């Protein structure tokens, strides 16, 4: 959880601490689950800090990354930045095949939104690749506490996914993220 780590991606010393973590992950061939945000409130990293993080991910291109909270916590628009980087592998250096996204509490945060906003969220997850979307019930206190898996499934079903997409998301056992196969 990058925000809770209090690492400042603009600080070389802090960035090197994260680099050490990436080296260990890469050497061990274990996947990484990350929530990207600034050290105070989890807000988006500033441009330089985000660039430093992306450069590190590009350097350790074999690390499999799960971007939690739809890659943006309750700000569902942050996924657009990741999508643009993943669509432009040659310039970003990121390997799209190694990046996954989980639903967590981001869908719960927007469950009462107008249909148009829900359609945008679904569109973004489709562009990520439904086969790379992992179902998760979350851990945040969104109003009435974190959702149970049953509640998260109800929330997922309230979005304009096709039944086939819902089945894919719910049935995704994360083996591609966990094992790289």
N, C-alpha and C positions, 0 to 999 in steps of 0.2 A: 504494500500500500504506500506508494511513493509520497502522498501528502503526509501520512503519519510518520514516515521515516525522517522527516525534517531535512532531507537532503536538498540542497540548493543546486540545481543543475547548472547554474551560472558560476559556481565555485569549483575551481579545478580540483581541490582536495575532496570535496563531496562527490564530484563526478568520478574521481578515481576510486572512491569507495564502491560506487555502483559498478564500475568497470570490474573490480575484483569479484563482485557477486556474479556478474555476467560470465567472467572467466570460469568460475566454479561451476556454474550451470552448464556452460558449454562443454567443459571437461567431463561432467557427470552425465551428460545427455538427459537431463531432466527438464521438464517444461517450466515455463515462467508464467505466473499469473500476476498481472500488474493493473493497478488503478493509477492512471496518470493525472497528476494535479500538483499545484504548487504547495509549498510547505506550510502555509498558514491556514487556508480555508479549503484546500482542494480545488481552487479555481484553476483555469487553464494555465499552463506554464507560459511564461513570456516567450517571445520568438526565439531568443538565443538559447534559453534553457530547453525548449522543445527541440530545437535543432541539434543540440548536444545529445539529447536522448535518442533521437532518430539516428544520428551518426553512430552511436554506440550499438543500437540494434542492427544497423547495417554492417558494422564491423563483425558482430557475432551473428551472422545471417542464418546459421543453422539452429539457433535457439528458437524453440517453439513458444510463441507468446499468446496468452489468453488475455485479451483486453476486457476487463470486467465492466459491468454497468453500461453495456452498449457502447463501450469506448468513450464514455463521457459523463458518467454519474447521472444526475438529473437533467443535465443539459444535453439533450439528444442530438444537438447540432455538431458536437465535437467529432462525432463519427465521420463527418464529411472530410475533415482534415486527414484522418487516417485513410479513408477511402481514396482520396486523391494521391496520397503517397503510395498506397498499395497498387493503384492502377498504373503508376509510373515507376515500376521497378528499376529500370535503367538509371533514372536520375536520383531516386531516393535511396537505392541500394537495399531496400527491404525486399524480402522474398515473400510474396503473397501467400504461397502455400503454407508458410509457417505461422500465419497470424489468424487467430480465432477470436470470437467475440461471445460474451455471455450476456444473458438478459438481466439477471439479478433484479435490482429494484428499479431500474430505469423505466420498465414498462408500468410498474405500479405507480410511479410518480406521475405518469401521464394517462392513467386509465380513465380519467374523467374528461380528458381533452376532447375537442371536437374531432369528428371523423377525419377531417383533412390532415390534422397533425398526426393522428395515428397512421394514416396512409403514408405520410412522409417517413415515419419511423420504420414501417414495414418495407418501404422502398429501399431505404438505406440498408436494412438487414439483408434484403434480397441481393443488393449490389455487393455486399460483403460475401455472400454465398450462403444460402440456408444450410448447406451441409457443414458449414463452419460456425454455425450459431449454436451455442450450448445453453440448455435450459438451466436456470438457477432460480431459487426462491429468494435469495438475498439475505442481507443482514442489517440493513439500515432501518431506522425508525422513521417510516414515511407516514406520519399522521398517527395511525393506530398500531404502530409496531411493525416489525418485519413480517412479511407474508409467509405463511406455511407453504409447503409445496402444492397443496391442494388449492390454496388461494392464488398462488402464482400461476397455476394451470388455468384457473378461471380467468385471470387477467390476460394471459396469453391468448386465450380463446376469444376474448373481447376485441382483439385487434383483427384487422381484415386480412389475415393470412388464409390461404387455402387449407383445407383439411390435410392435404398431403404435406404442406409445409409444417403445420403443427405437429403432425406425426413424425416428421424428420427431426424437428427441433427436440421434441420430447424423447424420441428414441435415440438421439445422438449420445453414445456412451463415452464420448471424449477420447476414444482410443487413438485417433489420429493425432490429437494434441498430446496425449500422454506418451505415446510410443513413436510417433513420427511415421506410422504405417497406416 
